[in-house]
Amino acid sequence: MNTKTRRRVALALPLCIGAASMAQDLMIKAPEQSRPIVIENAEIHTVSHGDIPRGGLLIVDGAIDRVWKGATPDLGAAYASAERIDASGLRCYPGLIGANTTTGLVEISAVRATLDYDEVGEMTPEVRAAVSVNPDSTIIPVTRLNGVLTVGVLPTGGVIPGRASLMRLDGWTWEDMTVEDDMGLMINWPSMRTSNSPWVRISEEEQRKNTRERLDKLDEFFAQARAYAAARQADPSIETDIRLESMAGVLSGAKPALISANELEQIEAAALWAEANDIRAIIVGGRDSWLCADLLKRLDIPVIITGTHHVPRRRDSAFDEAYTLPVKLERAGVRWCLATDGGPFQTPHERNLPYHAATAVAYGLDHDAAIRAITLAPAEILGAGDRLGSIDAGKSATLLLTDGDPLEETSTIALALIDGRRIDLESKQTILNEKYREKYDQLRRQRTR
């Protein structure tokens, strides 16, 4: 290494270290549940089978063992040493689930060293988002503080950016955090419209050509994957191709394709393509999905709505277009859940998920449907409905105790459990809050002397 190169490396190294240090959560991860937990006298919102005005639950080895109404029954000598939590005046909900985020992949959107959401290449189905999730992201404790305890992490970039992963928001490593490392294959559907806006530098004909090329690449890649699967079945000694091997789940129907599409033409084209190729599809985005609700219902294609806090996209759109999308899909009988716009070009704000749901309630959505849209609905759509999303015996004890409605900004999370582990609700923001409250308390005391 010559002197000039050494100098460049020396200058770049502090920047890399600084970027990494900005992404450090210094909170201690929660230990495994060591003894049974009994939560008593809580107002329980099961989501799956109504509300229990006063009841409790028993948590054993990270799972909900029993749920009851009224006073705590005799649990026997086996649970004499259980930790008992009196939840009088508190509400118990399943942990909220954010179905579309780059949490753990993006720390500071303006700092390239903290971004890990996009792999090199147009077709990278072998990529799993879970592997790149940073367990020490400072965004994670902030997100947990607002009740979001599980997230679907979706890679971006290219035609097939990789496979989405379902992650619990606590753990020393990405392996600890992983609920499901392969939640489904991500596909970015190209825009079917052309634009003649002044800032678009290519002609409309060139835009149409680019769209055709991207769709041809997608079809060709799926054809290659099917041919490879058939060849491997006929002759297992054929050399393994990890890219094509990773397509097995979506081709067999064991895993869905999560197709990013917002415009009406995109959604219709993606839905019909999935039907023609016998692919189990999920639409991610779905801004215009209400315009083709009949098609989505007929094909049983669910929609992950990426937020309600958006302005109208067209001049002739109603001002409340984004706010009313959830209630329109609910009334149309389309399966759906609510997420945030967790795209790669911004720092994730998954903590705002309950407020997106609250906006939908303000514009006509039933309150219970809104709670379901950020708990059980995403769990079912993402293939984890048997483990997460409701308070039922046998499911993960991933839940929260709150002093009010989680959709209200004034509510506070009093306790959060992930797989029965008590989660530290401290974060960089809570520490800064205490720091500056103390600062101004000191200044007030000085002035009164």
C-alpha positions as a Markdown table, in Angstrom:
| # | Residue | x | y | z |
|---|---|---|---|---|
| 1 | Met | 0.0 | 0.0 | 0.0 |
| 2 | Asn | 1.6 | 3.3 | -1.1 |
| 3 | Thr | 1.6 | 6.4 | 1.0 |
| 4 | Lys | -1.3 | 8.1 | -0.8 |
| 5 | Thr | -3.5 | 5.0 | -0.4 |
| 6 | Arg | -2.6 | 4.8 | 3.4 |
| 7 | Arg | -3.6 | 8.4 | 3.8 |
| 8 | Arg | -7.0 | 7.8 | 2.2 |
| 9 | Val | -7.6 | 4.7 | 4.3 |
| 10 | Ala | -6.7 | 6.7 | 7.5 |
| 11 | Leu | -9.1 | 9.4 | 6.5 |
| 12 | Ala | -12.0 | 7.0 | 5.7 |
| 13 | Leu | -11.6 | 4.8 | 8.8 |
| 14 | Pro | -12.9 | 7.3 | 11.3 |
| 15 | Leu | -16.0 | 7.9 | 9.1 |
| 16 | Cys | -16.8 | 4.2 | 9.0 |
| 17 | Ile | -16.3 | 3.8 | 12.7 |
| 18 | Gly | -18.4 | 6.9 | 13.3 |
| 19 | Ala | -21.2 | 5.6 | 11.1 |
| 20 | Ala | -21.2 | 2.3 | 13.0 |
| 21 | Ser | -21.2 | 4.0 | 16.4 |
| 22 | Met | -24.3 | 6.0 | 15.4 |
| 23 | Ala | -26.1 | 2.7 | 15.0 |
| 24 | Gln | -25.3 | 1.3 | 18.5 |
| 25 | Asp | -28.1 | 0.4 | 20.9 |
| 26 | Leu | -26.4 | 0.1 | 24.3 |
| 27 | Met | -29.4 | -1.6 | 26.0 |
| 28 | Ile | -28.9 | -5.1 | 27.5 |
| 29 | Lys | -30.9 | -7.8 | 25.7 |
| 30 | Ala | -33.6 | -9.6 | 27.7 |
| 31 | Pro | -32.7 | -13.0 | 29.2 |
| 32 | Glu | -34.8 | -16.1 | 28.6 |
| 33 | Gln | -37.9 | -16.5 | 30.8 |
| 34 | Ser | -36.6 | -18.3 | 33.9 |
| 35 | Arg | -39.9 | -19.0 | 35.8 |
| 36 | Pro | -43.7 | -18.9 | 35.0 |
| 37 | Ile | -45.4 | -15.6 | 34.9 |
| 38 | Val | -49.0 | -14.9 | 36.0 |
| 39 | Ile | -50.7 | -11.7 | 34.8 |
| 40 | Glu | -53.8 | -11.0 | 36.9 |
| 41 | Asn | -56.7 | -8.5 | 36.8 |
| 42 | Ala | -56.0 | -7.2 | 33.3 |
| 43 | Glu | -58.4 | -6.0 | 30.7 |
| 44 | Ile | -57.5 | -8.5 | 28.0 |
| 45 | His | -58.0 | -7.8 | 24.3 |
| 46 | Thr | -57.5 | -11.2 | 22.7 |
| 47 | Val | -58.1 | -9.9 | 19.1 |
| 48 | Ser | -59.1 | -13.4 | 18.0 |
| 49 | His | -62.2 | -14.0 | 20.3 |
| 50 | Gly | -63.2 | -10.7 | 21.8 |
| 51 | Asp | -62.4 | -8.8 | 25.0 |
| 52 | Ile | -62.2 | -10.0 | 28.6 |
| 53 | Pro | -63.1 | -7.1 | 31.0 |
| 54 | Arg | -61.1 | -8.7 | 33.8 |
| 55 | Gly | -59.0 | -11.8 | 33.5 |
| 56 | Gly | -55.5 | -13.2 | 33.4 |
| 57 | Leu | -53.0 | -15.5 | 31.7 |
| 58 | Leu | -50.3 | -17.9 | 32.6 |
| 59 | Ile | -47.0 | -17.8 | 30.6 |
| 60 | Val | -44.7 | -20.8 | 30.6 |
| 61 | Asp | -41.4 | -21.2 | 28.7 |
| 62 | Gly | -42.2 | -18.2 | 26.5 |
| 63 | Ala | -45.7 | -19.2 | 25.5 |
| 64 | Ile | -49.2 | -18.5 | 26.7 |
| 65 | Asp | -50.3 | -21.6 | 28.6 |
| 66 | Arg | -53.8 | -20.5 | 29.8 |
| 67 | Val | -56.1 | -17.5 | 29.5 |
| 68 | Trp | -59.0 | -17.1 | 31.9 |
| 69 | Lys | -61.9 | -14.7 | 32.8 |
| 70 | Gly | -62.4 | -13.3 | 36.3 |
| 71 | Ala | -60.2 | -14.1 | 39.3 |
| 72 | Thr | -57.1 | -16.2 | 39.0 |
| 73 | Pro | -57.9 | -19.9 | 39.4 |
| 74 | Asp | -55.9 | -22.3 | 41.6 |
| 75 | Leu | -52.8 | -23.1 | 39.4 |
| 76 | Gly | -51.4 | -25.8 | 41.7 |
| 77 | Ala | -48.2 | -26.2 | 43.5 |
| 78 | Ala | -46.2 | -26.3 | 40.2 |
| 79 | Tyr | -46.7 | -22.5 | 39.9 |
| 80 | Ala | -46.2 | -21.4 | 43.5 |
| 81 | Ser | -43.0 | -19.8 | 42.5 |
| 82 | Ala | -44.4 | -17.9 | 39.5 |
| 83 | Glu | -43.8 | -14.2 | 39.1 |
| 84 | Arg | -47.2 | -12.5 | 39.6 |
| 85 | Ile | -48.0 | -9.2 | 37.9 |
| 86 | Asp | -51.0 | -7.3 | 39.1 |
| 87 | Ala | -52.3 | -5.6 | 36.0 |
| 88 | Ser | -55.2 | -3.8 | 37.6 |
| 89 | Gly | -56.1 | -0.7 | 35.5 |
| 90 | Leu | -54.0 | -2.0 | 32.6 |
| 91 | Arg | -55.0 | -3.4 | 29.2 |
| 92 | Cys | -53.3 | -6.4 | 27.7 |
| 93 | Tyr | -52.8 | -6.6 | 23.9 |
| 94 | Pro | -50.8 | -8.9 | 21.6 |
| 95 | Gly | -47.6 | -7.2 | 20.5 |
| 96 | Leu | -48.1 | -5.0 | 17.5 |
| 97 | Ile | -46.6 | -6.2 | 14.2 |
| 98 | Gly | -45.1 | -4.0 | 11.5 |
| 99 | Ala | -45.4 | -5.9 | 8.2 |
| 100 | Asn | -43.3 | -3.6 | 6.0 |
| 101 | Thr | -40.1 | -2.1 | 7.3 |
| 102 | Thr | -36.3 | -1.7 | 6.8 |
| 103 | Thr | -35.7 | -1.6 | 10.6 |
| 104 | Gly | -32.3 | -3.0 | 11.2 |
| 105 | Leu | -31.3 | -2.4 | 7.6 |
| 106 | Val | -31.3 | 1.4 | 7.6 |
| 107 | Glu | -30.0 | 3.5 | 10.5 |
| 108 | Ile | -29.5 | 7.0 | 9.0 |
| 109 | Ser | -30.8 | 7.3 | 5.5 |
| 110 | Ala | -28.2 | 10.0 | 4.6 |
| 111 | Val | -25.2 | 7.9 | 5.8 |
| 112 | Arg | -24.4 | 5.2 | 3.3 |
| 113 | Ala | -22.4 | 3.1 | 5.7 |
| 114 | Thr | -25.6 | 2.4 | 7.8 |
| 115 | Leu | -27.6 | 1.2 | 4.8 |
| 116 | Asp | -27.9 | -2.5 | 4.0 |
| 117 | Tyr | -31.2 | -3.0 | 2.2 |
| 118 | Asp | -30.1 | -3.5 | -1.4 |
| 119 | Glu | -27.9 | -6.3 | -2.8 |
| 120 | Val | -25.9 | -5.9 | -6.1 |
| 121 | Gly | -27.8 | -7.3 | -9.1 |
| 122 | Glu | -31.3 | -7.4 | -10.5 |
| 123 | Met | -32.1 | -10.9 | -9.5 |
| 124 | Thr | -30.9 | -11.9 | -6.0 |
| 125 | Pro | -33.5 | -14.4 | -4.6 |
| 126 | Glu | -30.9 | -16.1 | -2.4 |
| 127 | Val | -30.6 | -12.9 | -0.3 |
| 128 | Arg | -32.3 | -13.1 | 3.1 |
| 129 | Ala | -33.0 | -9.8 | 4.9 |
| 130 | Ala | -32.6 | -11.4 | 8.3 |
| 131 | Val | -28.8 | -11.9 | 7.9 |
| 132 | Ser | -28.3 | -8.1 | 7.5 |
| 133 | Val | -30.4 | -6.9 | 10.4 |
| 134 | Asn | -28.4 | -5.0 | 13.0 |
| 135 | Pro | -29.5 | -6.2 | 16.5 |
| 136 | Asp | -27.9 | -3.0 | 18.0 |
| 137 | Ser | -29.9 | -0.5 | 15.9 |
| 138 | Thr | -31.0 | 2.4 | 18.0 |
| 139 | Ile | -34.3 | 2.4 | 16.1 |
| 140 | Ile | -35.3 | -1.0 | 17.7 |
| 141 | Pro | -35.8 | 0.2 | 21.3 |
| 142 | Val | -37.7 | 3.3 | 20.2 |
| 143 | Thr | -40.0 | 1.1 | 18.1 |
| 144 | Arg | -40.6 | -1.3 | 21.0 |
| 145 | Leu | -41.4 | 1.6 | 23.3 |
| 146 | Asn | -44.6 | 2.2 | 21.2 |
| 147 | Gly | -45.7 | -1.5 | 21.3 |
| 148 | Val | -44.3 | -2.8 | 18.0 |
| 149 | Leu | -42.5 | -6.0 | 19.0 |
| 150 | Thr | -42.3 | -7.9 | 15.7 |
| 151 | Val | -41.6 | -6.7 | 12.2 |
| 152 | Gly | -41.5 | -7.9 | 8.6 |
| 153 | Val | -38.1 | -6.8 | 7.2 |
| 154 | Leu | -38.3 | -6.4 | 3.4 |
| 155 | Pro | -35.3 | -6.0 | 1.1 |
| 156 | Thr | -35.5 | -3.6 | -1.8 |
| 157 | Gly | -33.7 | -2.9 | -5.1 |
| 158 | Gly | -33.8 | -4.7 | -8.5 |
| 159 | Val | -36.5 | -6.9 | -9.9 |
| 160 | Ile | -36.1 | -9.6 | -7.2 |
| 161 | Pro | -34.3 | -8.1 | -4.3 |
| 162 | Gly | -34.4 | -11.2 | -2.0 |
| 163 | Arg | -36.5 | -12.8 | 0.7 |
| 164 | Ala | -38.3 | -11.0 | 3.4 |
| 165 | Ser | -37.8 | -12.0 | 7.1 |
| 166 | Leu | -40.0 | -11.9 | 10.2 |
| 167 | Met | -38.0 | -10.6 | 13.2 |
| 168 | Arg | -38.6 | -10.2 | 16.9 |
| 169 | Leu | -37.3 | -6.9 | 18.2 |
| 170 | Asp | -34.9 | -8.2 | 20.7 |
| 171 | Gly | -31.8 | -10.4 | 20.6 |
| 172 | Trp | -28.1 | -10.4 | 20.8 |
| 173 | Thr | -27.7 | -11.6 | 17.2 |
| 174 | Trp | -29.8 | -11.7 | 14.0 |
| 175 | Glu | -30.3 | -15.4 | 14.7 |
| 176 | Asp | -31.8 | -14.6 | 18.1 |
| 177 | Met | -34.1 | -12.1 | 16.5 |
| 178 | Thr | -35.3 | -14.3 | 13.6 |
| 179 | Val | -38.9 | -15.7 | 13.8 |
| 180 | Glu | -38.9 | -16.7 | 10.1 |
| 181 | Asp | -35.8 | -16.0 | 7.9 |
| 182 | Asp | -37.7 | -16.8 | 4.7 |
| 183 | Met | -41.1 | -15.2 | 4.8 |
| 184 | Gly | -41.5 | -14.9 | 1.1 |
| 185 | Leu | -39.9 | -13.7 | -2.1 |
| 186 | Met | -39.9 | -9.9 | -2.8 |
| 187 | Ile | -40.7 | -8.7 | -6.3 |
| 188 | Asn | -40.6 | -5.1 | -7.4 |
| 189 | Trp | -43.3 | -4.8 | -10.1 |
| 190 | Pro | -42.3 | -2.1 | -12.7 |
| 191 | Ser | -44.6 | 0.8 | -13.4 |
| 192 | Met | -47.0 | 0.2 | -16.2 |
| 193 | Arg | -47.6 | 3.9 | -16.8 |
| 194 | Thr | -45.4 | 6.3 | -18.7 |
| 195 | Ser | -44.6 | 9.8 | -17.6 |
| 196 | Asn | -44.0 | 13.0 | -19.7 |
| 197 | Ser | -43.0 | 15.1 | -16.7 |
| 198 | Pro | -40.2 | 17.6 | -17.2 |
| 199 | Trp | -37.8 | 15.8 | -14.9 |
| 200 | Val | -38.2 | 12.4 | -16.7 |
| 201 | Arg | -35.2 | 12.3 | -19.1 |
| 202 | Ile | -36.2 | 9.3 | -21.3 |
| 203 | Ser | -39.0 | 9.1 | -23.9 |
| 204 | Glu | -42.3 | 7.4 | -23.2 |
| 205 | Glu | -41.4 | 4.8 | -25.8 |
| 206 | Glu | -38.2 | 4.1 | -23.9 |
| 207 | Gln | -40.1 | 3.8 | -20.7 |
| 208 | Arg | -42.4 | 1.2 | -22.2 |
| 209 | Lys | -39.4 | -0.7 | -23.5 |
| 210 | Asn | -37.8 | -0.7 | -20.1 |
| 211 | Thr | -41.0 | -2.1 | -18.6 |
| 212 | Arg | -41.2 | -4.8 | -21.2 |
| 213 | Glu | -37.6 | -5.7 | -20.6 |
| 214 | Arg | -38.1 | -6.0 | -16.8 |
| 215 | Leu | -41.2 | -8.2 | -17.2 |
| 216 | Asp | -39.4 | -10.4 | -19.7 |
| 217 | Lys | -36.5 | -10.8 | -17.3 |
| 218 | Leu | -38.9 | -11.8 | -14.6 |
| 219 | Asp | -40.6 | -14.4 | -16.8 |
| 220 | Glu | -37.3 | -15.7 | -18.0 |
| 221 | Phe | -35.9 | -16.1 | -14.5 |
| 222 | Phe | -39.0 | -18.0 | -13.3 |
| 223 | Ala | -38.8 | -20.2 | -16.4 |
| 224 | Gln | -35.2 | -20.9 | -15.5 |
| 225 | Ala | -36.1 | -21.7 | -11.9 |
| 226 | Arg | -38.8 | -24.2 | -13.0 |
| 227 | Ala | -36.5 | -25.9 | -15.5 |
| 228 | Tyr | -33.8 | -26.1 | -12.8 |
| 229 | Ala | -36.3 | -27.6 | -10.3 |
| 230 | Ala | -37.4 | -30.2 | -12.8 |
| 231 | Ala | -33.9 | -31.1 | -13.7 |
| 232 | Arg | -32.8 | -31.5 | -10.1 |
| 233 | Gln | -35.8 | -33.7 | -9.4 |
| 234 | Ala | -34.9 | -35.9 | -12.3 |
| 235 | Asp | -31.2 | -35.9 | -11.4 |
| 236 | Pro | -30.2 | -34.8 | -7.9 |
| 237 | Ser | -26.5 | -34.9 | -8.8 |
| 238 | Ile | -26.9 | -31.8 | -10.9 |
| 239 | Glu | -24.7 | -29.0 | -9.5 |
| 240 | Thr | -26.6 | -26.7 | -7.1 |
| 241 | Asp | -27.3 | -23.2 | -8.1 |
| 242 | Ile | -28.1 | -21.2 | -4.9 |
| 243 | Arg | -30.0 | -18.5 | -6.8 |
| 244 | Leu | -32.4 | -21.0 | -8.5 |
| 245 | Glu | -32.5 | -23.3 | -5.5 |
| 246 | Ser | -33.8 | -20.4 | -3.4 |
| 247 | Met | -36.9 | -20.1 | -5.7 |
| 248 | Ala | -38.2 | -23.5 | -4.6 |
| 249 | Gly | -40.5 | -22.2 | -1.9 |
| 250 | Val | -42.4 | -19.7 | -4.0 |
| 251 | Leu | -42.6 | -22.1 | -7.0 |
| 252 | Ser | -44.2 | -24.9 | -4.8 |
| 253 | Gly | -46.6 | -22.5 | -3.1 |
| 254 | Ala | -45.0 | -23.0 | 0.3 |
| 255 | Lys | -43.9 | -19.3 | 0.3 |
| 256 | Pro | -45.7 | -16.3 | -1.2 |
| 257 | Ala | -44.4 | -13.6 | -3.5 |
| 258 | Leu | -44.6 | -10.2 | -1.9 |
| 259 | Ile | -45.1 | -8.0 | -4.9 |
| 260 | Ser | -44.5 | -4.2 | -4.5 |
| 261 | Ala | -47.2 | -2.5 | -6.5 |
| 262 | Asn | -49.2 | 0.7 | -6.0 |
| 263 | Glu | -50.8 | 1.8 | -9.3 |
| 264 | Leu | -54.0 | 0.2 | -10.5 |
| 265 | Glu | -52.3 | -1.1 | -13.7 |
| 266 | Gln | -49.4 | -2.5 | -11.6 |
| 267 | Ile | -51.7 | -4.3 | -9.2 |
| 268 | Glu | -53.9 | -5.8 | -11.9 |
| 269 | Ala | -50.9 | -6.9 | -14.0 |
| 270 | Ala | -49.2 | -8.5 | -10.9 |
| 271 | Ala | -52.3 | -10.2 | -9.8 |
| 272 | Leu | -53.0 | -11.7 | -13.2 |
| 273 | Trp | -49.4 | -12.7 | -13.6 |
| 274 | Ala | -49.5 | -14.5 | -10.2 |
| 275 | Glu | -52.7 | -16.3 | -11.2 |
| 276 | Ala | -51.2 | -17.4 | -14.6 |
| 277 | Asn | -48.0 | -18.7 | -13.0 |
| 278 | Asp | -49.7 | -20.3 | -10.0 |
| 279 | Ile | -47.9 | -18.1 | -7.5 |
| 280 | Arg | -49.4 | -17.2 | -4.1 |
| 281 | Ala | -49.1 | -13.4 | -4.1 |
| 282 | Ile | -49.3 | -10.6 | -1.5 |
| 283 | Ile | -49.5 | -7.0 | -2.7 |
| 284 | Val | -47.2 | -4.6 | -0.8 |
| 285 | Gly | -48.3 | -1.0 | -1.1 |
| 286 | Gly | -51.7 | -1.3 | -2.8 |
| 287 | Arg | -52.5 | 2.5 | -3.0 |
| 288 | Asp | -55.0 | 1.8 | -5.8 |
| 289 | Ser | -56.1 | -1.6 | -4.6 |
| 290 | Trp | -59.6 | -0.4 | -3.8 |
| 291 | Leu | -60.1 | 0.1 | -7.5 |
| 292 | Cys | -59.6 | -3.6 | -8.2 |
| 293 | Ala | -60.9 | -5.0 | -5.0 |
| 294 | Asp | -63.1 | -7.5 | -6.8 |
| 295 | Leu | -60.1 | -9.0 | -8.6 |
| 296 | Leu | -58.1 | -9.2 | -5.4 |
| 297 | Lys | -61.0 | -10.8 | -3.5 |
| 298 | Arg | -61.6 | -13.4 | -6.3 |
| 299 | Leu | -57.9 | -14.4 | -6.3 |
| 300 | Asp | -57.6 | -14.2 | -2.5 |
| 301 | Ile | -54.6 | -11.9 | -2.8 |
| 302 | Pro | -54.1 | -9.9 | 0.5 |
| 303 | Val | -52.8 | -6.4 | 0.6 |
| 304 | Ile | -50.2 | -4.9 | 3.0 |
| 305 | Ile | -51.2 | -1.2 | 3.0 |
| 306 | Thr | -48.1 | 0.9 | 3.5 |
| 307 | Gly | -49.5 | 3.6 | 5.7 |
| 308 | Thr | -52.3 | 6.1 | 5.8 |
| 309 | His | -50.3 | 9.2 | 6.2 |
| 310 | His | -50.0 | 10.1 | 2.6 |
| 311 | Val | -51.2 | 12.9 | 0.4 |
| 312 | Pro | -53.3 | 12.2 | -2.7 |
| 313 | Arg | -51.2 | 11.1 | -5.8 |
| 314 | Arg | -53.5 | 12.6 | -8.5 |
| 315 | Arg | -55.2 | 15.9 | -8.9 |
| 316 | Asp | -58.7 | 14.3 | -9.1 |
| 317 | Ser | -58.2 | 12.1 | -6.0 |
| 318 | Ala | -60.1 | 12.8 | -2.8 |
| 319 | Phe | -58.1 | 14.4 | 0.0 |
| 320 | Asp | -58.8 | 11.4 | 2.2 |
| 321 | Glu | -57.8 | 8.8 | -0.4 |
| 322 | Ala | -55.1 | 7.3 | 1.8 |
| 323 | Tyr | -57.1 | 7.6 | 5.1 |
| 324 | Thr | -60.0 | 5.7 | 3.8 |
| 325 | Leu | -58.2 | 2.9 | 1.9 |
| 326 | Pro | -58.4 | 0.5 | 4.9 |
| 327 | Val | -62.1 | 0.8 | 5.4 |
| 328 | Lys | -62.7 | 0.4 | 1.6 |
| 329 | Leu | -60.8 | -2.9 | 1.6 |
| 330 | Glu | -62.5 | -4.0 | 4.7 |
| 331 | Arg | -66.0 | -3.4 | 3.3 |
| 332 | Ala | -64.9 | -5.1 | 0.0 |
| 333 | Gly | -63.9 | -8.3 | 1.8 |
| 334 | Val | -60.3 | -8.1 | 0.8 |
| 335 | Arg | -57.8 | -9.5 | 3.3 |
| 336 | Trp | -55.4 | -6.7 | 4.3 |
| 337 | Cys | -53.2 | -5.4 | 7.1 |
| 338 | Leu | -51.7 | -2.1 | 7.9 |
| 339 | Ala | -48.0 | -1.2 | 7.9 |
| 340 | Thr | -45.9 | 2.0 | 7.4 |
| 341 | Asp | -44.1 | 3.2 | 4.3 |
| 342 | Gly | -40.9 | 1.4 | 5.3 |
| 343 | Gly | -39.0 | 2.3 | 2.1 |
| 344 | Pro | -35.2 | 2.5 | 1.8 |
| 345 | Phe | -35.0 | 6.2 | 1.3 |
| 346 | Gln | -35.9 | 7.2 | 4.8 |
| 347 | Thr | -35.1 | 6.2 | 8.4 |
| 348 | Pro | -37.7 | 3.7 | 9.5 |
| 349 | His | -40.5 | 5.2 | 11.7 |
| 350 | Glu | -42.3 | 1.9 | 12.6 |
| 351 | Arg | -43.1 | 3.4 | 16.0 |
| 352 | Asn | -45.8 | 5.4 | 14.3 |
| 353 | Leu | -47.7 | 2.3 | 13.2 |
| 354 | Pro | -50.5 | 2.6 | 15.8 |
| 355 | Tyr | -51.2 | 6.2 | 14.6 |
| 356 | His | -51.6 | 5.1 | 11.0 |
| 357 | Ala | -54.3 | 2.8 | 12.4 |
| 358 | Ala | -55.8 | 5.6 | 14.4 |
| 359 | Thr | -56.2 | 7.7 | 11.3 |
| 360 | Ala | -58.0 | 4.9 | 9.6 |
| 361 | Val | -60.4 | 4.7 | 12.6 |
| 362 | Ala | -61.0 | 8.5 | 12.3 |
| 363 | Tyr | -62.1 | 8.0 | 8.7 |
| 364 | Gly | -64.6 | 5.2 | 9.2 |
| 365 | Leu | -62.7 | 1.9 | 10.1 |
| 366 | Asp | -64.0 | 0.0 | 13.0 |
| 367 | His | -61.7 | 0.2 | 16.0 |
| 368 | Asp | -61.4 | -3.5 | 16.5 |
| 369 | Ala | -60.6 | -4.0 | 12.8 |
| 370 | Ala | -57.8 | -1.4 | 13.2 |
| 371 | Ile | -56.3 | -3.3 | 16.2 |
| 372 | Arg | -56.6 | -6.5 | 14.2 |
| 373 | Ala | -54.9 | -4.8 | 11.2 |
| 374 | Ile | -51.7 | -4.3 | 13.2 |
| 375 | Thr | -51.7 | -7.6 | 15.2 |
| 376 | Leu | -53.5 | -10.8 | 13.9 |
| 377 | Ala | -54.0 | -9.7 | 10.3 |
| 378 | Pro | -50.2 | -9.2 | 9.6 |
| 379 | Ala | -49.4 | -12.4 | 11.4 |
| 380 | Glu | -51.8 | -14.4 | 9.2 |
| 381 | Ile | -50.7 | -12.7 | 6.0 |
| 382 | Leu | -47.0 | -13.2 | 6.8 |
| 383 | Gly | -47.6 | -16.9 | 7.7 |
| 384 | Ala | -47.2 | -16.6 | 11.5 |
| 385 | Gly | -50.9 | -16.6 | 12.5 |
| 386 | Asp | -50.4 | -19.8 | 14.5 |
| 387 | Arg | -47.6 | -18.2 | 16.6 |
| 388 | Leu | -48.3 | -14.4 | 16.9 |
| 389 | Gly | -51.0 | -11.8 | 16.7 |
| 390 | Ser | -53.5 | -12.7 | 19.4 |
| 391 | Ile | -53.7 | -13.8 | 23.0 |
| 392 | Asp | -54.5 | -17.5 | 22.8 |
| 393 | Ala | -53.2 | -20.6 | 24.6 |
| 394 | Gly | -50.2 | -22.0 | 22.7 |
| 395 | Lys | -49.1 | -18.8 | 21.0 |
| 396 | Ser | -46.0 | -16.8 | 21.8 |
| 397 | Ala | -46.2 | -14.7 | 24.9 |
| 398 | Thr | -45.3 | -11.6 | 22.8 |
| 399 | Leu | -47.6 | -9.0 | 24.4 |
| 400 | Leu | -47.9 | -5.6 | 26.0 |
| 401 | Leu | -49.6 | -4.0 | 29.0 |
| 402 | Thr | -50.7 | -0.4 | 28.4 |
| 403 | Asp | -52.5 | 2.2 | 30.5 |
| 404 | Gly | -54.8 | 3.0 | 27.6 |
| 405 | Asp | -55.7 | 2.4 | 24.0 |
| 406 | Pro | -52.5 | 1.8 | 22.0 |
| 407 | Leu | -53.9 | 3.9 | 19.1 |
| 408 | Glu | -53.9 | 6.9 | 21.4 |
| 409 | Glu | -50.7 | 9.1 | 21.6 |
| 410 | Thr | -51.3 | 9.6 | 25.3 |
| 411 | Ser | -51.1 | 5.9 | 26.1 |
| 412 | Thr | -48.0 | 4.5 | 27.7 |
| 413 | Ile | -46.6 | 1.0 | 27.5 |
| 414 | Ala | -46.1 | -0.3 | 31.0 |
| 415 | Leu | -44.7 | -3.7 | 30.2 |
| 416 | Ala | -43.6 | -5.5 | 27.1 |
| 417 | Leu | -42.9 | -9.2 | 26.7 |
| 418 | Ile | -41.3 | -11.0 | 23.7 |
| 419 | Asp | -41.6 | -14.8 | 24.0 |
| 420 | Gly | -42.1 | -14.3 | 27.8 |
| 421 | Arg | -38.9 | -12.2 | 28.2 |
| 422 | Arg | -39.4 | -8.8 | 29.9 |
| 423 | Ile | -38.2 | -6.2 | 27.5 |
| 424 | Asp | -36.2 | -3.1 | 28.6 |
| 425 | Leu | -38.4 | -0.1 | 27.6 |
| 426 | Glu | -35.5 | 2.3 | 27.9 |
| 427 | Ser | -34.1 | 3.9 | 24.7 |
| 428 | Lys | -31.9 | 6.7 | 23.6 |
| 429 | Gln | -34.9 | 9.0 | 23.5 |
| 430 | Thr | -36.0 | 8.2 | 27.1 |
| 431 | Ile | -32.5 | 8.8 | 28.3 |
| 432 | Leu | -32.3 | 12.1 | 26.5 |
| 433 | Asn | -35.7 | 13.0 | 27.9 |
| 434 | Glu | -34.4 | 12.4 | 31.5 |
| 435 | Lys | -31.1 | 14.2 | 30.7 |
| 436 | Tyr | -32.7 | 17.5 | 29.5 |
| 437 | Arg | -35.5 | 17.5 | 32.1 |
| 438 | Glu | -32.7 | 17.4 | 34.7 |
| 439 | Lys | -30.9 | 20.2 | 32.9 |
| 440 | Tyr | -33.9 | 22.5 | 33.1 |
| 441 | Asp | -34.7 | 21.4 | 36.7 |
| 442 | Gln | -31.2 | 22.5 | 37.6 |
| 443 | Leu | -31.7 | 25.9 | 35.9 |
| 444 | Arg | -35.0 | 26.4 | 37.7 |
| 445 | Arg | -33.4 | 25.6 | 41.1 |
| 446 | Gln | -30.5 | 28.0 | 40.3 |
| 447 | Arg | -33.0 | 30.9 | 39.5 |
| 448 | Thr | -34.9 | 30.4 | 42.8 |
| 449 | Arg | -31.9 | 30.6 | 45.1 |
